[in-house]
Amino acid sequence: MAITARDLTAVDGLGLALVAGVDSADREISWAHAIELADPTPYLSGGELVMTTGINIGADDAEQFAYVRRLADAGIAALAVDTGTTLTEVPQGVLDAGDAVGLTVLTVPPETPFIAITRVVIDALRADELRAVQRVVDQQEVLARATLRSGIPGVVDALADCLAATVVVVNVDGTVLAGAGPEQERLTDLLAQSDRPGRRQAASVLADGSAFVTVQTLRAAQPIRGHLAVRTETAMSNSDRVLVAHAVSLVSIAVEKPARVVDAEQLFRAAVTCEILCGSGAVDDAVLRHFGFEPTTEVVVVSCTGAGPVLIAQQRTANALATGSYLLASIGDDIAFLVPATGSRRRIDAVRTVLDPGARGGVSAPVRIADVAVGLEQARIAAQSGAGLRWFGELTGFGVLLDGRSTAELRVLAAPLEPLADDRELIDTLTAFLQHNGHIESAAADLGVHRHTLRNRMRRIMGLLDDDLESADSRTQLWLAVKAEQLAAARRN
């Protein structure tokens, strides 16, 4: 921590004393400056300890007050007045002014030269700089270890923790690769609104209320690969900016992996995925851990069809999943991947946004890695049950049987109702009868008719269908026909 006026009074051999503005004695001193001008403010930048023999501080109280006021307005940390050259004591006008404007005044004894005070201040500043450098070095090691352990997400987490900030990394199309900190969504929205990320060519600073947002370009070679943005509540120090620059270098290197290394890793990932889903299912635990999975991890399996050209769909899916553990491969014309069950819905929703609108997919129930083949079957069943992305755990039996059927297939399934097609009343009566498991009174109450009326209608229905509706097979077939007819009608509407 930098030295203050109060700290100086505790230094043996200086003999300094606080004589005014004691409440402001804990301001940090940025430099010590001896100057004898009546108005030294053009040569001050704020935070200095101004030292004077009193030659030009003013002859009366009014001039002395004006002198102290000018220094206070310039933002200096304290005023030190020598009492062994021009003055024998600090003038009362200076003391009163110091208390009035809140500027600390120190008295310097005759035996203490200004150079001694300057040396103490410089030594303190040098020590503070060394501590700052050591802190940056320590934090750089933290970032480097995080890179080796967790890649880009690890760097982002560590940087956000070191700076108590929000950090987001996006690629050139604005896709978020990693984020950490409490204001991730706000920072991502600010990046999207300010400019197209891929067109931002250099470091920049964005306004966000009272917060400070710094955006750095990620580029290890010539092409821009993305941007790293940092949102802090206060302005970053020089050491903070050095740390951000180090993080930018680490992330840029990670983003700029040689294409052959990336390709080899993706081929390895695809081979492991195919072996788990379609092969023996036996994969070494070390291989699973390489991709971020423990052997006991519960996962969900996702199968997508109609996602567009396979290679493009596979790359887009990989980009959307890049912030966490995943296994991915193309199986025929389909894309299949698995992710840890915890937090899977958010990641799967991210994949859905990058695939073609006409893509159809299914998501399995959580399964152990040893049972992912079962998960793949569940995902395929869910994918066939209807348009969009369907979750196996949310399907009903009729959903599995009917939702994925074409309109022509629904007409075939509804064919047993054709003898009743000219009389909607009879179809509604049959529906109520089957829905109430053949209970006449319950079905009549549901339709709002007398039970004898319902019996008459049922006799007509059995005659038209040439079926007494007593067998479970007949009722099941007709109930499936009713459901198919209802689904087809809903599609027409």
C-alpha positions as CSV (number, residue, x, y, z in Angstrom):
1,M,0.0,0.0,0.0
2,A,1.3,3.5,-0.9
3,I,2.6,5.8,1.9
4,T,0.4,8.6,3.4
5,A,1.0,11.7,5.4
6,R,0.1,9.9,8.6
7,D,2.7,7.2,7.7
8,L,5.4,9.9,7.3
9,T,4.9,11.1,10.8
10,A,5.7,7.6,12.1
11,V,9.1,7.5,10.2
12,D,12.0,7.7,12.7
13,G,14.4,10.6,12.0
14,L,12.0,12.8,9.9
15,G,10.3,14.4,12.9
16,L,7.2,15.4,10.9
17,A,4.0,16.3,12.7
18,L,0.4,16.7,11.6
19,V,-0.7,20.3,12.4
20,A,-3.9,20.7,10.2
21,G,-6.3,18.7,8.1
22,V,-5.8,15.6,10.2
23,D,-8.9,14.0,8.9
24,S,-7.4,13.8,5.4
25,A,-4.0,12.4,6.5
26,D,-4.7,8.9,5.0
27,R,-4.6,10.0,1.3
28,E,-2.1,8.1,-0.7
29,I,1.0,10.1,-1.8
30,S,2.0,9.5,-5.5
31,W,5.1,11.7,-5.4
32,A,7.1,14.3,-3.3
33,H,7.6,17.6,-5.0
34,A,9.5,20.7,-3.6
35,I,8.3,23.8,-5.3
36,E,8.3,27.5,-4.2
37,L,5.9,29.1,-6.7
38,A,2.9,31.1,-5.4
39,D,0.8,29.1,-7.8
40,P,2.4,25.6,-8.4
41,T,-0.8,24.0,-9.7
42,P,0.2,24.0,-13.4
43,Y,3.0,21.6,-12.4
44,L,0.9,19.3,-10.3
45,S,-1.2,16.3,-11.4
46,G,-2.7,15.3,-8.1
47,G,-1.7,13.1,-5.2
48,E,1.6,14.8,-4.6
49,L,3.2,15.8,-1.3
50,V,4.1,19.5,-1.9
51,M,7.1,20.7,0.1
52,T,7.8,24.5,0.6
53,T,9.9,26.7,2.7
54,G,7.1,29.3,2.7
55,I,8.7,31.9,0.5
56,N,5.6,32.5,-1.6
57,I,2.7,31.2,0.4
58,G,1.4,34.7,1.1
59,A,2.0,37.5,3.5
60,D,-1.4,37.5,5.2
61,D,-4.2,35.1,6.1
62,A,-6.2,35.8,2.9
63,E,-3.2,35.1,0.6
64,Q,-2.3,32.0,2.6
65,F,-5.9,30.7,2.4
66,A,-5.9,31.2,-1.3
67,Y,-2.6,29.4,-1.7
68,V,-3.9,26.4,0.3
69,R,-7.2,26.4,-1.6
70,R,-5.3,26.3,-4.9
71,L,-3.4,23.2,-3.8
72,A,-6.5,21.5,-2.5
73,D,-8.3,22.1,-5.8
74,A,-5.3,20.6,-7.6
75,G,-5.9,17.4,-5.6
76,I,-2.6,17.1,-3.8
77,A,-2.3,14.7,-0.9
78,A,-0.6,17.0,1.7
79,L,1.4,20.1,2.2
80,A,4.7,20.0,4.1
81,V,6.0,23.4,5.4
82,D,9.7,23.8,6.5
83,T,10.2,25.7,9.8
84,G,14.0,26.2,9.6
85,T,14.6,28.4,6.6
86,T,12.1,31.2,6.0
87,L,9.6,30.4,8.7
88,T,10.0,29.3,12.4
89,E,6.5,27.9,12.5
90,V,3.6,27.2,10.2
91,P,1.5,30.4,9.8
92,Q,-1.9,30.4,11.4
93,G,-3.5,31.3,8.0
94,V,-2.2,28.1,6.5
95,L,-3.4,26.0,9.5
96,D,-6.9,27.5,9.4
97,A,-7.0,27.0,5.6
98,G,-5.9,23.4,5.9
99,D,-8.7,22.6,8.4
100,A,-11.2,24.5,6.4
101,V,-10.6,22.9,3.0
102,G,-9.6,19.5,4.3
103,L,-5.9,19.5,3.2
104,T,-3.4,17.9,5.5
105,V,-0.5,20.1,6.6
106,L,2.8,18.7,8.0
107,T,5.4,20.7,9.8
108,V,9.0,19.9,8.9
109,P,11.6,20.5,11.6
110,P,14.8,22.6,10.8
111,E,17.1,19.5,10.9
112,T,15.1,17.6,8.2
113,P,16.0,18.3,4.6
114,F,13.4,17.8,1.9
115,I,15.6,15.2,0.2
116,A,15.2,12.9,3.2
117,I,11.4,13.1,2.9
118,T,11.6,12.5,-0.9
119,R,13.8,9.4,-0.3
120,V,11.2,7.9,2.1
121,V,8.4,8.5,-0.4
122,I,10.3,7.1,-3.3
123,D,11.3,4.0,-1.3
124,A,7.7,3.4,-0.3
125,L,6.5,3.8,-3.9
126,R,9.2,1.5,-5.2
127,A,8.3,-1.1,-2.6
128,D,4.6,-0.8,-3.6
129,E,5.5,-1.2,-7.3
130,L,7.5,-4.3,-6.5
131,R,4.6,-5.7,-4.6
132,A,2.3,-5.0,-7.5
133,V,4.8,-6.7,-9.9
134,Q,5.0,-9.7,-7.7
135,R,1.2,-9.8,-7.5
136,V,0.9,-9.7,-11.3
137,V,3.5,-12.5,-11.6
138,D,1.6,-14.6,-9.1
139,Q,-1.6,-14.0,-10.9
140,Q,0.0,-14.8,-14.2
141,E,1.0,-18.2,-12.8
142,V,-2.7,-18.7,-11.7
143,L,-3.9,-17.9,-15.3
144,A,-1.3,-20.2,-16.8
145,R,-2.3,-23.1,-14.6
146,A,-5.9,-22.4,-15.3
147,T,-5.1,-22.6,-19.0
148,L,-3.5,-26.0,-18.7
149,R,-6.3,-27.3,-16.5
150,S,-9.4,-26.0,-18.2
151,G,-8.5,-24.1,-21.4
152,I,-10.3,-20.8,-22.2
153,P,-13.1,-21.2,-19.6
154,G,-10.4,-21.7,-17.0
155,V,-8.5,-18.5,-18.0
156,V,-11.8,-16.5,-17.9
157,D,-12.8,-17.8,-14.5
158,A,-9.3,-17.0,-13.1
159,L,-9.2,-13.5,-14.6
160,A,-12.6,-12.7,-13.3
161,D,-11.6,-13.9,-9.8
162,C,-8.3,-11.9,-9.8
163,L,-10.0,-8.6,-10.9
164,A,-13.3,-9.1,-9.1
165,A,-14.8,-8.4,-12.6
166,T,-17.0,-9.9,-15.2
167,V,-15.1,-11.4,-18.2
168,V,-16.6,-12.7,-21.5
169,V,-14.8,-14.1,-24.5
170,V,-16.6,-14.1,-27.9
171,N,-15.6,-15.3,-31.3
172,V,-15.8,-13.3,-34.5
173,D,-19.5,-14.0,-35.0
174,G,-20.4,-13.0,-31.5
175,T,-20.9,-16.5,-30.1
176,V,-19.9,-16.6,-26.4
177,L,-17.0,-19.0,-25.9
178,A,-16.7,-18.5,-22.1
179,G,-17.9,-16.1,-19.4
180,A,-17.5,-15.5,-15.7
181,G,-18.7,-13.0,-13.2
182,P,-22.1,-11.6,-12.2
183,E,-22.8,-9.4,-15.2
184,Q,-22.2,-11.8,-18.1
185,E,-25.6,-11.3,-19.9
186,R,-25.3,-7.5,-19.5
187,L,-21.7,-7.5,-20.9
188,T,-22.7,-9.8,-23.8
189,D,-25.6,-7.6,-24.7
190,L,-23.4,-4.5,-24.6
191,L,-20.9,-6.1,-27.0
192,A,-23.7,-7.1,-29.4
193,Q,-25.2,-3.6,-29.4
194,S,-22.0,-1.6,-29.7
195,D,-20.7,-3.2,-32.9
196,R,-20.4,-6.4,-34.8
197,P,-17.6,-8.2,-32.8
198,G,-15.9,-9.5,-35.9
199,R,-15.4,-6.0,-37.2
200,R,-13.8,-4.5,-34.1
201,Q,-10.2,-4.1,-35.0
202,A,-8.4,-2.9,-31.9
203,A,-8.7,-2.5,-28.2
204,S,-11.6,-0.2,-27.1
205,V,-13.4,1.1,-24.1
206,L,-17.2,1.0,-23.9
207,A,-19.5,3.0,-21.7
208,D,-21.8,1.1,-19.3
209,G,-23.2,3.5,-16.7
210,S,-20.6,4.0,-14.0
211,A,-18.7,0.8,-14.9
212,F,-15.7,0.4,-17.1
213,V,-15.7,-2.0,-20.0
214,T,-12.4,-2.8,-21.8
215,V,-12.5,-4.9,-25.0
216,Q,-9.3,-6.5,-26.4
217,T,-8.8,-8.2,-29.7
218,L,-7.8,-11.9,-29.8
219,R,-5.3,-12.4,-32.5
220,A,-2.1,-14.6,-32.3
221,A,-1.6,-14.4,-36.1
222,Q,-3.1,-12.1,-38.7
223,P,-6.8,-13.0,-38.6
224,I,-8.9,-11.8,-35.7
225,R,-10.3,-14.7,-33.8
226,G,-12.6,-12.9,-31.3
227,H,-12.6,-10.5,-28.4
228,L,-12.1,-10.6,-24.6
229,A,-14.2,-8.0,-22.7
230,V,-13.7,-7.1,-19.0
231,R,-16.3,-5.1,-17.0
232,T,-15.1,-3.6,-13.7
233,E,-16.8,-1.3,-11.3
234,T,-13.6,0.9,-10.9
235,A,-10.9,1.9,-13.4
236,M,-8.2,-0.8,-13.8
237,S,-4.7,-0.2,-12.5
238,N,-1.6,-0.6,-14.6
239,S,-1.0,-4.1,-13.0
240,D,-4.6,-5.0,-13.8
241,R,-4.1,-4.0,-17.4
242,V,-0.9,-6.1,-17.6
243,L,-2.8,-9.1,-16.2
244,V,-5.6,-8.6,-18.9
245,A,-2.9,-8.4,-21.6
246,H,-1.5,-11.7,-20.3
247,A,-4.9,-13.3,-20.4
248,V,-5.5,-12.1,-23.9
249,S,-2.2,-13.8,-25.0
250,L,-3.2,-17.1,-23.3
251,V,-6.7,-17.0,-24.8
252,S,-5.4,-16.0,-28.3
253,I,-2.9,-18.9,-28.3
254,A,-5.7,-21.3,-27.2
255,V,-8.0,-19.9,-30.0
256,E,-5.2,-20.1,-32.5
257,K,-4.4,-23.7,-32.1
258,P,-2.8,-25.1,-35.3
259,A,-5.6,-26.4,-37.5
260,R,-4.0,-29.9,-37.7
261,V,-4.1,-30.2,-33.9
262,V,-7.7,-29.1,-33.8
263,D,-8.7,-31.4,-36.6
264,A,-6.9,-34.3,-34.9
265,E,-8.6,-33.6,-31.6
266,Q,-12.0,-33.5,-33.3
267,L,-11.3,-36.7,-35.2
268,F,-10.3,-38.3,-31.9
269,R,-13.5,-37.0,-30.3
270,A,-15.6,-38.3,-33.1
271,A,-14.0,-41.7,-33.0
272,V,-14.6,-42.0,-29.2
273,T,-18.2,-40.9,-29.7
274,C,-18.9,-43.5,-32.4
275,E,-17.3,-46.2,-30.2
276,I,-19.5,-45.3,-27.3
277,L,-22.7,-44.9,-29.2
278,C,-22.4,-47.5,-32.0
279,G,-19.5,-49.7,-31.1
280,S,-18.6,-51.8,-28.1
281,G,-19.2,-48.9,-25.7
282,A,-15.9,-49.7,-23.9
283,V,-13.7,-46.7,-23.7
284,D,-10.8,-46.3,-21.3
285,D,-11.5,-44.1,-18.3
286,A,-8.5,-41.9,-19.1
287,V,-9.9,-41.1,-22.6
288,L,-13.3,-40.1,-21.0
289,R,-11.5,-37.8,-18.5
290,H,-9.5,-36.3,-21.4
291,F,-12.9,-35.0,-22.7
292,G,-14.1,-34.0,-19.3
293,F,-16.2,-37.0,-18.3
294,E,-16.0,-39.3,-15.3
295,P,-17.0,-42.9,-15.8
296,T,-19.9,-42.4,-13.4
297,T,-21.1,-39.2,-15.0
298,E,-24.8,-39.1,-16.0
299,V,-25.3,-37.8,-19.6
300,V,-28.0,-37.0,-22.0
301,V,-27.7,-38.1,-25.7
302,V,-29.0,-35.8,-28.5
303,S,-29.7,-37.0,-32.0
304,C,-30.4,-34.4,-34.7
305,T,-31.6,-35.0,-38.3
306,G,-32.2,-32.5,-41.1
307,A,-29.6,-30.2,-39.6
308,G,-28.2,-29.2,-43.0
309,P,-24.8,-30.2,-44.5
310,V,-23.2,-32.6,-42.0
311,L,-19.8,-31.0,-41.8
312,I,-21.2,-27.5,-41.3
313,A,-23.8,-28.7,-38.8
314,Q,-21.1,-30.6,-36.9
315,Q,-18.8,-27.5,-36.7
316,R,-21.6,-25.3,-35.6
317,T,-22.6,-27.8,-32.9
318,A,-19.0,-28.1,-31.7
319,N,-18.8,-24.3,-31.5
320,A,-22.0,-24.1,-29.4
321,L,-20.8,-26.8,-27.1
322,A,-17.2,-25.5,-26.7
323,T,-17.6,-24.0,-23.3
324,G,-17.9,-27.4,-21.5
325,S,-17.5,-31.2,-21.8
326,Y,-19.0,-32.9,-24.8
327,L,-18.6,-35.8,-27.2
328,L,-19.8,-35.3,-30.8
329,A,-19.9,-37.3,-34.1
330,S,-21.9,-37.6,-37.3
331,I,-23.7,-40.9,-37.8
332,G,-24.8,-41.1,-41.3
333,D,-26.7,-37.9,-42.1
334,D,-27.5,-37.3,-38.4
335,I,-25.5,-35.4,-35.8
336,A,-25.3,-37.1,-32.3
337,F,-23.7,-35.7,-29.2
338,L,-23.7,-36.2,-25.5
339,V,-23.2,-33.8,-22.6
340,P,-23.4,-34.0,-18.8
341,A,-27.0,-34.2,-17.7
342,T,-26.4,-31.3,-15.2
343,G,-27.0,-28.0,-17.0
344,S,-27.8,-29.9,-20.3
345,R,-30.9,-28.0,-21.3
346,R,-29.2,-24.6,-21.5
347,R,-26.4,-26.1,-23.7
348,I,-28.8,-28.0,-25.9
349,D,-30.9,-24.8,-26.4
350,A,-27.6,-23.1,-27.5
351,V,-27.1,-25.8,-30.2
352,R,-30.7,-25.5,-31.4
353,T,-30.1,-21.8,-32.2
354,V,-27.2,-22.6,-34.6
355,L,-28.8,-25.4,-36.6
356,D,-31.1,-25.1,-39.6
357,P,-34.7,-24.1,-38.6
358,G,-36.0,-27.4,-40.2
359,A,-33.8,-29.6,-38.0
360,R,-35.5,-32.2,-36.0
361,G,-34.0,-33.7,-32.8
362,G,-34.5,-35.8,-29.8
363,V,-33.0,-35.7,-26.3
364,S,-32.7,-38.8,-24.1
365,A,-33.4,-39.2,-20.4
366,P,-30.3,-39.0,-18.2
367,V,-28.3,-42.2,-18.6
368,R,-24.9,-43.5,-17.4
369,I,-22.1,-43.5,-19.9
370,A,-22.2,-47.2,-19.9
371,D,-25.8,-47.0,-21.1
372,V,-25.5,-44.4,-23.8
373,A,-26.6,-46.8,-26.5
374,V,-30.0,-46.8,-24.8
375,G,-29.8,-43.1,-24.6
376,L,-29.3,-42.9,-28.4
377,E,-32.4,-45.1,-29.0
378,Q,-34.4,-42.8,-26.8
379,A,-33.1,-39.7,-28.6
380,R,-34.0,-41.2,-32.0
381,I,-37.5,-42.1,-30.8
382,A,-38.0,-38.6,-29.5
383,A,-36.7,-37.1,-32.8
384,Q,-39.2,-39.2,-34.8
385,S,-42.1,-38.1,-32.6
386,G,-42.5,-34.6,-34.1
387,A,-41.0,-31.4,-35.4
388,G,-38.4,-29.4,-33.5
389,L,-36.5,-30.7,-30.5
390,R,-38.4,-33.3,-28.4
391,W,-37.4,-34.6,-25.0
392,F,-37.9,-38.4,-24.5
393,G,-39.0,-37.9,-20.9
394,E,-41.8,-35.6,-21.9
395,L,-43.3,-38.0,-24.5
396,T,-46.6,-39.9,-24.0
397,G,-47.2,-43.3,-25.5
398,F,-49.4,-41.8,-28.2
399,G,-46.9,-39.1,-28.7
400,V,-44.3,-41.8,-29.6
401,L,-46.8,-43.6,-31.9
402,L,-48.4,-40.7,-33.7
403,D,-46.6,-37.3,-33.4
404,G,-44.0,-38.1,-35.9
405,R,-46.4,-39.6,-38.5
406,S,-47.0,-37.9,-41.8
407,T,-50.6,-36.8,-42.7
408,A,-50.9,-39.8,-45.1
409,E,-49.9,-42.2,-42.3
410,L,-52.4,-40.6,-40.0
411,R,-55.2,-41.2,-42.5
412,V,-54.3,-44.9,-42.7
413,L,-54.4,-45.1,-38.9
414,A,-57.7,-43.3,-38.8
415,A,-59.2,-45.5,-41.6
416,P,-61.3,-47.7,-39.1
417,L,-63.5,-44.6,-38.6
418,E,-64.4,-44.2,-42.2
419,P,-67.9,-45.9,-41.9
420,L,-68.7,-43.1,-39.4
421,A,-67.2,-40.3,-41.4
422,D,-70.5,-38.8,-42.5
423,D,-71.8,-38.4,-38.9
424,R,-69.7,-36.4,-36.5
425,E,-72.1,-37.1,-33.7
426,L,-71.3,-40.8,-34.0
427,I,-67.5,-40.2,-33.9
428,D,-67.9,-38.0,-30.8
429,T,-70.1,-40.7,-29.2
430,L,-67.5,-43.4,-29.9
431,T,-64.8,-41.2,-28.5
432,A,-66.7,-40.7,-25.2
433,F,-67.5,-44.4,-25.0
434,L,-63.9,-45.5,-25.4
435,Q,-62.6,-42.7,-23.2
436,H,-64.9,-43.9,-20.3
437,N,-63.8,-47.5,-20.9
438,G,-67.3,-48.6,-22.2
439,H,-69.2,-47.2,-19.2
440,I,-72.5,-46.0,-20.7
441,E,-73.7,-43.8,-17.9
442,S,-70.3,-41.9,-17.6
443,A,-70.1,-41.5,-21.4
444,A,-73.7,-40.2,-21.6
445,A,-73.1,-37.7,-18.8
446,D,-70.0,-36.5,-20.6
447,L,-72.0,-35.9,-23.8
448,G,-75.0,-34.5,-22.0
449,V,-77.5,-37.1,-23.4
450,H,-79.7,-39.8,-21.8
451,R,-78.2,-43.2,-21.4
452,H,-80.8,-44.7,-23.7
453,T,-79.8,-42.3,-26.4
454,L,-76.2,-43.3,-26.0
455,R,-77.2,-47.0,-26.2
456,N,-79.1,-46.4,-29.5
457,R,-76.1,-44.5,-31.0
458,M,-73.7,-47.3,-29.9
459,R,-76.0,-49.9,-31.7
460,R,-75.8,-47.8,-34.9
461,I,-72.0,-47.5,-34.5
462,M,-71.5,-51.3,-34.0
463,G,-73.7,-51.9,-37.0
464,L,-71.7,-49.6,-39.2
465,L,-68.4,-50.9,-38.0
466,D,-69.6,-54.6,-38.0
467,D,-68.0,-55.0,-34.6
468,D,-69.5,-55.5,-31.1
469,L,-66.6,-53.5,-29.5
470,E,-66.2,-56.1,-26.8
471,S,-62.6,-57.1,-27.5
472,A,-59.6,-55.2,-26.2
473,D,-58.1,-55.4,-29.7
474,S,-61.1,-53.6,-31.3
475,R,-61.2,-50.9,-28.7
476,T,-57.4,-50.3,-28.9
477,Q,-57.5,-50.0,-32.7
478,L,-60.5,-47.6,-32.6
479,W,-58.9,-45.5,-29.8
480,L,-55.7,-45.2,-31.9
481,A,-57.9,-44.3,-34.9
482,V,-59.6,-41.6,-32.8
483,K,-56.3,-40.1,-31.7
484,A,-54.9,-40.2,-35.3
485,E,-58.1,-38.5,-36.6
486,Q,-57.8,-35.8,-33.9
487,L,-54.2,-35.1,-34.7
488,A,-54.9,-34.9,-38.4
489,A,-57.7,-32.4,-37.8
490,A,-55.4,-30.3,-35.6
491,R,-52.9,-30.1,-38.4
492,R,-55.6,-29.0,-40.9
493,N,-56.6,-26.2,-38.6
